[in-house]
Amino acid sequence: MLAVDVKNIKKTFISKKDTVEAVKDVSFQVKQGEIFGLLGPNGAGKSTTILMLTTLLSITEGNASILGIDVATKDKEVREKIGVALQDTGIDNLLTGRELFFTTCRLWGYSKKDSEVRTNELLNLVGLIEAADRRVKTYSGGMKRRLDLGLSLVHSPEVLFLDEPTTGLDPGSRRVLWDEIKRLRDNGVTVILTTQYLEEADELADRIAIINEGLVVAEGTSDELKASIGGDVITFAFDSDDDLENAKNILSNTVQEKNELRLTVEDGASKIPGYLKDLTGQGVEVSSVSANKPTLDDVFLEVTGYRLEGSEESPTPDEESDR
Amino acid sequence: MESNRSFLVQLQILTKRMVFRVIRRPLAELPNLIISAFFLFVYDGALGGVFGGAASGTPFDFAKGNFVNFILPVSIVSASLSGAASGIYLVEDIESGVFKRYQSMPISRWAIILAPMNVGAFRVLVQSSLILGIGKFIGADPAVGNIGFLIVLSLAFIWGMGFAGYSVAAGVKSGSSQGAQAATFLFFPAIFLAPTFVPREALKGWLETAAAYNPTTYVIESMRSVMVDGWELEVLFRGYLSAGIFAAITLTFAVISARKATEKA
């Protein structure tokens, strides 16, 4: 059975002033025990898709099911099966971590005694046992995210929705959260996460759907997506606009980004001398050239025509964690 | 694991959580209590000398010798406005996203909404009881005996729940805790366009007309009847009726607003 089956869902917000199609047509399937990443820029429709799948928004058109349960008609049953940590689900800052876990355990139906046991389990799981009796308002951003993740795990959900779980975290905290998400997947939990960080999708997701302007524009494993570009990416940089424009006329099938032209070809390194000869032969001055294997960034550029904003600036876990 | 199916257990858990929040912000509870106690002390201090025992045998003897009995209902009505905190509690949860977290769980929407109202009701009872205690300490002595305190408390509770409903509706409608807070400014016309300092018969012109249409008037008169005059069932009935109608209207608005807020967009 599929963990998540989404078929042509749409979401239209109608107000007196205007109509907004936040999600135009999104379809994907997620197998049980998989981490599935929805990658896209702000406003692409990722969070709206998650809100529909977690029963917090109605679906305008299309169908979606979680573990075979229809999201639109059986929302209470769906909520029993899922864990949710959204960007804007809040945490009560006046309570302690322990009180929050205990309250959530009680709401999920644990007895008082079992709630105490489960609270300690989860505090240990997300590494907050030492801060358990401190009010949440004293927690760091990373601690709050881990608390948020822990709260979504109280009832041992089969499917976990995480909306931009590491946005705003320092690289060290991000790495800790990634490890926890992978461990959950290894324990059989299906994870659907949204992210605008390319390296997060690359590192975590077994499969990725790129969402842009409310549409799924590419889907597959990270390797499949990169391979879909075909070959290597050659990047030519130019100092002058004239050289850039002339080069565009000489080289075919290029994608421009700022002062660079990118070209995807098989065996890129061996073809660079030929391209340089063509360009310099017609008086075009190339300031630099390189050939690389495609990255998700290249895939994103290829399928959307622009780079994922901020992706280059997003900190990677390999950087210093004290940033 | 299935969610706790009992609505009452869910309500109890969510109410307890809200009580924790209130306890951890004690300073937020003080202003309304202080204002209510302030009214009692200042009005008694300023007017008690004139309209208290000294007015005995004069046309101004409406307090029948004990001005604390006469002015205590004003402080109690003021204390009962602490129920308006319900809307602020609820909107704080909406603003912080806690409301959405609970919505994503299979628990009753009504438990989520009623929990802050429960705490509002508790707040009304505590603050009104404290003011009644202060009143008794400085000389309040109901004409109908100590049961008068209970009658005053029950009227305060109903009236306070009316304000709770009003603040929840205003808060959910405005979507901000500032909106819910701003809505409590209704307090001023409610309490001052009423026979606050003198009986209604002593009011003149537009104020007399405004007081006649102000439901607070009947609540205050009802409280005063048991404090000052003794058993006057018709006056008592009018007070309960006014408070009851006010509470029914505002709670209906609260329910309608809250239902819209919890519906899926």
Interface residues (C-beta under 8 A of the other chain):
Chain A: F13 T54 T55 L56 L57 S58 K76 R79 E80 I82 V84 L86 D88 T89 G90 I91 D92 N93 L94 L95 E99 T103 R106 L107 W108 G109 Y110 R135 L151 H155 S156
Chain B: M1 E2 S3 N4 R5 V9 Q10 I13 L14 K16 R17 F20 R21 R24 R25 D93 S96 G97 V98 F99 K100 R101 Y102 Q103 S104 M105 P106 I107 K264 A265
